[in-house]
Amino acid sequence: MIAIIDYGVGNLFSLQASLNFIGAEAKVTGDREEIEKARKIILPGVGAFGDAREKLRETGMDRLVVSEAEKGKPLLGICLGMQLLFEESLEFGRCEGLGLIKGQVASIQEDLPADSGLKVPHMGWNKLRFTKEAPIFKNTKEGSSVYFVHSFYGKNCDEALIATAEYGITVTAAVRNKNVYGTQFHPEKSGPVGLDILRAFNEI
């Protein structure tokens, strides 16, 4: 079973529906025992980093996620869930992350060229460029498009970087540290390409 962690942030049931569609057993849960028994974990999330980080802390999910990841259990963070895996975020001041991915989360707006004319949040479809081979992309061709919705992005994370996209700047699209994965884009909103990525994660 894949445990989709419910800590009060994000639309979890579209993700569950996508996993069920590819034949994966998935459950939305905030129950510690179920998460410990699960063979894989997904950490979703939308909204502000600080708020989500506090909810993880309040529920004890922060310690549980780190503990399970350190045991070698495959973990996938999606969108804000990916950002939470980083060491820190600079969104509305400095905020400590889970520290599973080296790097920080910073503002796209602040890093965009002044004359880019691009709007933030970055919202829409962008092509993936792979920087390293990774199991979650075994079914995915470079140049495939996936769906992003975000105003902040991971940076200074070259050690973990496995895919990028372009939006006036080079945006971190996906990261990996051993059994820990993160996608800035939403696989569950990325059509057949996203389903293939979820399928590959399920097969790890």
N, C-alpha and C positions, 0 to 999 in steps of 0.2 A: 504494500500500500504506500502511496505517496501522500504525505501529510502536507496540506496547504495550511500554513499557520494563520489562524484567526486571532488577531490582536486589535481589532477594531479599525483597521485601515485598509481600504481598497475594495474593489468589486471582485470577490473571490469566486463567485459561482460561475462566471463566464470562463474562468480558468479551469474550474473543475469540469465544466461541460466539455471543454476542448480536450482535456485529458481522457475523459470517459469516451469521447468520440474516437480516439486513437486506440482504445482498448485498454487503457491504463486504469487501474483501480486507484481512485483519489478521493480524499476526504478532507473537507474543511473542518479544522479542529483547533481548539485551544487547550486540549487536554494533554497534560504532560506525559502520561503513560502511553497514550496513542502515538504521540510524536516520537517517544523513545522506541516504540515497537515498529514504527514505519521504516521501510527500507530506504526511503529518500524523503527529502524535505524541500518544500518551496516556500520562500519568504517573499510575499507580494508587498505592494504598498503604493499609495498615491498620496500627494499632499506634501506638507512641510517636513523636512528631516527631523527637526527638534521635537515636534509633536509626536512623530512616529517613534523616535528613540525613547521618549518618555513613556509611551504606552508599552513598548517592549520591556522597559525597566519595571514598570508597575506590575506587569503580569508575570515577570520572571522569565519571559521568553528570551531575553537577551542572553542570559547565562545558559539556558537550555540549548539555544541554537549554536552557540560557540562550543559547548561541551560535545554535542552530537557531531559537529563538523570535525572537531579534534579527534574523534574516534574513527574518522574516515568515512562517515556517511555522506553520500552525495547530497549537496545543497545547491539550490538554484535561487538566486535573488533576482527579482524582476522589477524594473523601473526604480522606484524609491527603495524597493527591497535590495536591489543591487547596490545603490548608494550607501545603504546602511552597513554593508559589508566592509566599507572603507575605514581607514583609521580616523578620519575626521571630515566634517563638512564645514564650509564657510557660509552657509545659508543663514542669514540673520544672526551673524556672530559665529564664533567657533564652537562646534559641538562634537563631542567624541562619538565615533562609530564603534562597530564591533571589532574592528582591527583584523579581520580575516583577509583583507586585500590591502596591500601597501599603496598609499596614495591619499588624495583628498578630493572632496567634491566642491566644485567652484561654479561661479555664475557664467553662463553662456553670454549673457548681455555684456558683462564687463570685459570679456575676452574677444568679442566680435569686433572687427574693424569698424570704425565710426561711420564709414561710407558704405557699409554692406547692404543696407536697405532691408535686412532680414528681420522678421518679427520674432519675438520671444514671448511665450514659449515656442520652442521648436516643435512643430506639430505636423506630422505627415509621413510620407513614405520616402525612405532613403536606401541607397544601395550599400551593401556590406562589402568591406574590403578586409580580407583575412590577413593577420600579421603572424599568426602561428597556427599550426594544426591543432585541432581540439575535437574531442569526441562528440560534443553537441552539434558540430557542424558537419558530421560525416555524411549526412543526407542533403547538404545544402551547397549550391554552387556559388562561387564568388560572384558578386554583382547582383545577387538576389535582393529584392527590396523588402523591407520590414517597416513596421509602424512605430513611430516615436511620438511621445508627448512629454516634454520636460523642459525646465528652465535652467537646470543645473546639470553638471556632467562630471564624470571622473577624470582626474588629470594626475600627472606625475606618477603614473601607474604602469610604466613600460614593462616592468617585470611580469605583470599579470595580464597585459593587454593581448587579446586574441582577435579582436575585430574592431574596425573603425567605420565611421560614416562621415560625410562632408556636409557641413552646414555653415559656410563662411569660415569656419575653423574645422580642424579635425576633431571629431567628437568620439569619445570612447563608446563603442557599441556593445562590447562584451569583454569580460575578464575571466581569468581562471587562476586559481591557486590550488593545485593538486585536485582534491575532490570538491572544491568550492567554485561555483560558477556564478556569473552574473550577466544579465542582459539589460541594457538601458531601454531597449525597445520592448514592446509587448508581443511575445509569441502568440498569445491567445487572440490577438487582434490583427495578426499578420497573415491570415489566409493559409493556403497550403504550405507556404514556406515556414510559417510559424509552427504549424502542426508537425512538420518534419523535424524541427528543432526540439519540440517537446517529445516527439517519438524517440529521438536520439538520446535525450536525457533519461527517458524511461528505460532505455536499453543499456545504460551504463552499468 
